[in-house]
Amino acid sequence: MSRWKVVAIKDMAAGNEVTGESWQETKIFDINDPISKIIDWAVPKGDDYSRKRITLTLPHGEDV
């Protein structure tokens, strides 16, 4: 297993621009995990109407 990690952050929202809430969810993946594993986490099966912004980054100080 690689020591390098990838941080995935998804911006979430419920409601609309007038009434609603927003938050972020974060999960750490191994750098060798397939992108499909990250997408499956970010957009679960059956979540057909969801709109999310997904950010992938390395932890601070991580050098690949």
RADA-V242890 format. One record per residue. N is the residue number from 1. PSI is psi in whole degrees, 0 to 359 (* if undefined). NEAR is the number of other ideal C-beta (glycine too) atoms within 12 Angstrom. D_CENTER is the distance of its C-alpha to the mean C-alpha in Angstrom with 1 decimal. Layout:
N:PSI:NEAR:D_CENTER  N:PSI:NEAR:D_CENTER
//
This chain:
1:138:9:20.9  2:149:12:19.7  3:344:12:19.5  4:142:18:16.8  5:157:25:13.2  6:133:27:9.9  7:125:23:7.5  8:130:31:3.7  9:129:23:3.6  10:132:26:3.9  11:127:19:7.7  12:154:22:9.8  13:147:18:13.5  14:136:14:16.5  15:215:11:19.9  16:190:10:20.9  17:343:9:21.7  18:312:6:24.8  19:121:9:23.8  20:187:11:20.5  21:159:13:17.8  22:154:17:14.4  23:170:14:11.9  24:145:18:8.6  25:140:21:6.7  26:141:22:5.8  27:145:22:6.4  28:130:21:8.7  29:156:29:9.7  30:143:17:13.2  31:340:24:13.7  32:356:15:15.8  33:142:21:13.4  34:149:13:13.4  35:331:16:10.8  36:328:11:11.6  37:321:19:10.4  38:316:28:6.7  39:320:20:7.6  40:324:18:9.6  41:316:25:7.1  42:323:28:5.1  43:86:22:8.7  44:153:14:11.2  45:138:10:14.8  46:358:8:16.9  47:58:15:14.4  48:334:8:16.4  49:2:7:16.6  50:141:17:13.2  51:121:16:12.2  52:148:24:8.7  53:126:17:7.9  54:128:26:4.9  55:131:18:6.1  56:133:24:6.9  57:167:19:9.8  58:148:18:12.4  59:151:19:13.7  60:130:8:16.7  61:357:9:19.7  62:131:15:18.1  63:114:10:20.3  64:*:13:19.8
//
